[in-house]
Amino acid sequence: MFGDASKLSVVMTPRSRRAALVGGGTGVAAWLAACGGDAPAGAPSAAPKATSAPAAAQPTAAPPAPTVAPTTTAPKVATDVSLRLSWIKNTEFAGVFAAMEKGFYKDEGINLTVNPSAQNLPEVQAVAGKSDTIGLSGGASLFLARAQGVPVKAFGATFQKGPGCFLWKEASGIKGIADFKGKKIGHQQTARASTEAMLTINNLKVDDVTLIPVGFDVQPLLTGQVDILTGLVTNQVLALEGAGEKIGFAPYADLGFAFYWNTPFALEETLSSKKDLLVAWLRATARGWDYALKNADEVAKFVVDKYGEGLKLDNQLLELKRETPLIQTDFTKQKGLLWMDRTVWQSGHDILLNRTKQLEKSVPVDDVMTLEILEKVGKIGG
């Protein structure tokens, strides 16, 4: 979540990895021969003598038909790309799995491996260390990484409005963030920066609470290890409500923390040297999201059956439907899915610099995001 999730270190099973071959199809295997019958009879080599009857012209063998060498187009070898998610494999990333299932990455010559977020390998670290080509994270995390000299840059935005939230059991008596003082907040390791930011924005000090690193499981909340948990309105809140728990929650966006979420990012050197590859990946991903939003029932089913582990179909379908208005907005209807606005990034920068003080000095917005890849992809869905 905001690159703020933790979770598993599972890699994709072989059945969900595709060795796609694209471009030009297989070569023509047949030889092309010129058509026609025998060649005409040859003329006599010399004039006949007067005393002799002219010799009958003997036909000569037809010359061999000319041949044309076969034109063979070798299939392109698919380019391996690895993606580091910000959470576990579920319908939060339905567009990615739809693009895999429907062959959209294959169309672009991409063999994609998807890795879930891991507690010991946050998304930014995974990409910075070149364990993965592309990561999904949040705007705040990318600003802070860039301020520390990590050359990562966003080139799209899946969620226009983030689903991140604080959640708690209603029985705790908590009504909102004003009641957090003196409480224990469980947060995913990569959510610490955003958690501290939201406390500061809402006139609380970090010392007013106890921050406890946890995984993605809700058990720390249910067992009383923590009073409040960072999570998603589309995930943990749904799961707990489905289990009969009475849950209160406060979306991050309502707490003044408005950042893009699940933003695809890569190293700056990748953006420079593999621009066409990133364009191809983003185009396929946008197509995948367009398909997923239009075919939620089908996509939720194959995510549960093929790509995720231990997921419940009814929960995953509801999650995908609740995500739709966070991904598809008036802005994306105008510009296309995964688009982003530079002014939103500037606003986030100002929050981190002036309000939460997590940035010690200004970080140029253009160092953290670029529209160049989106401009090459153009408008898809919306």
CORFEN-V907382 format. One record per backbone hydrogen bond with DSSP energy under -1.0 kcal/mol. NH is the residue of the N-H (numbers start at 1). CO is the residue of the C=O. E is the energy in kcal/mol with one decimal. If there is no record, write none. Layout:
((NH,CO,E) (NH,CO,E))
This chain:
((16,13,-1.8) (17,14,-1.3) (20,18,-1.2) (28,71,-1.5) (34,66,-1.4) (68,32,-1.4) (76,22,-1.6) (79,109,-2.9) (81,111,-2.3) (83,113,-2.9) (84,134,-2.4) (85,115,-3.2) (93,90,-2.0) (94,91,-1.6) (97,93,-1.8) (98,94,-2.6) (99,95,-1.9) (100,96,-1.6) (101,97,-2.8) (102,98,-2.5) (104,99,-1.7) (105,99,-1.2) (107,103,-2.3) (109,106,-1.7) (110,105,-2.5) (111,79,-2.9) (113,81,-2.5) (115,83,-3.2) (116,10,-1.2) (117,87,-1.8) (121,118,-1.6) (126,122,-2.6) (127,123,-2.1) (128,124,-2.9) (129,125,-2.4) (130,127,-1.5) (131,126,-2.4) (132,126,-1.5) (133,82,-1.2) (134,82,-2.2) (135,265,-2.2) (136,84,-1.7) (137,263,-1.6) (139,260,-1.9) (142,138,-1.7) (143,139,-2.2) (144,140,-2.3) (145,141,-2.2) (146,142,-2.4) (147,143,-2.2) (149,146,-1.8) (150,145,-2.4) (152,150,-2.3) (153,266,-2.3) (154,368,-3.2) (155,264,-2.6) (157,338,-1.8) (158,262,-1.4) (159,261,-2.4) (160,326,-2.0) (161,326,-1.6) (165,231,-2.3) (166,250,-1.9) (167,229,-2.6) (168,248,-2.6) (170,246,-2.5) (172,169,-2.1) (173,170,-1.8) (179,176,-2.0) (180,177,-1.8) (182,208,-3.7) (183,180,-2.5) (185,210,-2.9) (186,228,-3.4) (187,212,-2.1) (191,188,-2.2) (192,189,-1.1) (195,191,-2.4) (196,192,-2.7) (197,193,-2.1) (198,194,-2.3) (199,195,-1.9) (200,196,-2.2) (201,197,-2.6) (202,198,-1.5) (203,200,-1.7) (204,199,-2.7) (208,205,-1.7) (209,206,-1.4) (210,183,-2.4) (212,185,-2.9) (214,187,-2.5) (221,218,-1.1) (222,218,-1.9) (223,219,-2.9) (225,220,-1.2) (226,220,-2.0) (227,184,-2.2) (228,184,-2.0) (229,167,-2.6) (230,186,-2.2) (231,165,-2.7) (233,163,-2.7) (235,232,-1.3) (237,232,-1.9) (239,235,-2.7) (240,236,-2.7) (241,237,-2.4) (242,238,-2.6) (243,239,-1.1) (244,241,-1.6) (245,240,-2.5) (248,168,-3.0) (250,166,-2.5) (252,164,-2.6) (255,252,-1.6) (257,252,-1.9) (261,159,-1.7) (263,137,-3.8) (265,135,-2.3) (266,153,-2.0) (268,151,-2.7) (271,267,-2.0) (272,268,-1.5) (273,269,-2.8) (274,270,-2.6) (278,274,-2.0) (279,275,-2.3) (280,276,-2.3) (281,277,-2.6) (282,278,-2.6) (283,279,-2.4) (284,280,-2.2) (285,281,-2.3) (286,282,-2.6) (287,283,-2.1) (288,284,-2.1) (289,285,-2.4) (290,286,-2.4) (291,287,-2.2) (292,288,-2.7) (293,289,-2.5) (294,290,-1.0) (295,291,-1.3) (299,295,-2.5) (300,296,-2.8) (301,297,-1.6) (302,298,-1.9) (303,299,-2.2) (304,300,-2.1) (305,301,-2.8) (306,302,-2.2) (308,303,-3.1) (316,312,-2.5) (317,313,-2.6) (318,314,-1.9) (319,315,-2.3) (320,316,-2.2) (321,317,-2.1) (322,318,-2.2) (323,319,-1.7) (324,320,-1.2) (326,323,-1.8) (327,323,-1.3) (328,324,-3.1) (333,329,-2.2) (334,330,-1.0) (335,331,-2.6) (336,332,-2.2) (337,380,-2.6) (339,336,-1.3) (344,341,-1.0) (345,341,-1.2) (346,342,-2.2) (347,343,-2.2) (348,344,-2.0) (349,345,-2.4) (350,346,-2.2) (351,347,-1.7) (352,348,-2.1) (353,349,-2.2) (354,350,-2.8) (355,351,-1.5) (356,351,-2.7) (358,352,-1.1) (359,352,-2.1) (367,364,-1.8) (368,365,-1.7) (369,365,-1.6) (370,154,-1.9) (375,371,-2.5) (376,372,-1.3) (377,373,-1.7) (378,374,-2.9))
